[in-house]
């Protein structure tokens, strides 16, 4: 006889929890005025990770972030955006876009972090740029080292780096790593798990409102 009352109370508790866990502007995220992704979503919700391989914080963030991205639904598109707002970050922004152009960016992604922060086979934060050394490293993924170096120094890659940097400045990315959902929300959070919780909620919020609206 009391089951309908119990169910009603349970549903009310779930609703209250969902409402209380909804992201709060100014606390859980910063709203970006007139924000759009670097590249259009074409109907998908775009999650952008602003990162740089030389960044120690990005290295610590990557394993948990990578596990989270594997669970993203088909209506979400993940874009890695390499930051180049410091001189020692530029070479790795070029490296990422060169690897992307040559089809090895995803395959090499974790290995580059490991080469910088674990094995020290690649130059790290604050060290002298060595693009030839980076190109030799990527040769381990089946690309020609000279072709990779040429790609790093190409007009197309430099254009992508400049475009990404201008976009980051326009939407005021403060640091790496940073997550932006659909170009509209810069995620905050007190921990990695908190950031990912907020990002997940914002993804669903954007899906509900229509990714392109």
ABEGO torsion letter per residue (X at the ends): XAAAAAAAAAAAAAAAAAAAABBBBGAABBBBBGBBBABBAGGBBBBBBBBBAABAAAAAAAAAAAAAAAABBAABBBBBBBBAABAAAAAAAAAAAAAAAAGAAAAAAAAAAAAAAAAGABBBBGBBBBAAAAAAAAAAAGBBAAAAAAAAABAAAAAAAAAAAAAAAAAGBABOBBBBBGGABBBBEABAAAAAAAAAAAAAAAAAAEAAX
